Amino acid sequence: MRLLNQYLTKSQQQTAFRLPLVAFTIAALSACSSSNLTSASTNELNKTAQCIGEIEQHNGLVLLPNAQVPSGVIQPADKGGLCKGQVFVASKDITIWRAWNSEYSGSKLGKWWTFDKPLGSISQYRRENVICPSYSPLDMLVSCTLKAGSQVVIGPGQSAKCSDYFTYPASKMNQLYLADAKSAVINCQTYDGRFSWQTQPQISVQDTNSL
């Protein structure tokens, strides 16, 4: 009987030791899971926080709230693409524009387009549409008609790290993403890029002695 009591006592001690250990293991696993969820949530918030523009409602486009944005279109900071975006369908024919690379024929009907004809300086156009020099020299231009019924993704541009020396920040300018431009556009007109230099305005500085 004394041996049995001793055995039970040892068994109870082992059980008492295991219970805190099991509880600690469960708590650790829960903390790890919670940490992963928190990390994922934080990453998503950080990605969203980089966006400075809004998804705009454009004339002739109707929002498809349940449509899925294709993978790779929305990118994290410094990766280019869109900062955020939604899928729309064209309710009528719309003229869209694309600056492209003459050294690569496949660039003409690529995936990224704008609503407005590019005007002003090329450097400003690059910043507004987050186009690194390595992406394209932008020496050609094409305007096409986006066919009614075509689906597009619309949203502001994400920041892009072009090199170790400079990064384009996120842009508020909305861009269009076409998964298959060849089947979505018609009536294309191509324009050849030309040198067009304008003198910068002179800034006069008043002599401090006359103040």
PyMOL commands that set and color helices and strands:
alter all, ss='L'
color gray80, all
select helices_A, chain A and resi 2-49+105-107+122-129+181-184+208-210
alter helices_A, ss='H'
color red, helices_A
select strands_A, chain A and resi 61-63+86-90+94-100+112-113+140-146+151-156+160-161+167-168+174-177+185-192
alter strands_A, ss='S'
color yellow, strands_A
deselect
rebuild
show_as cartoon
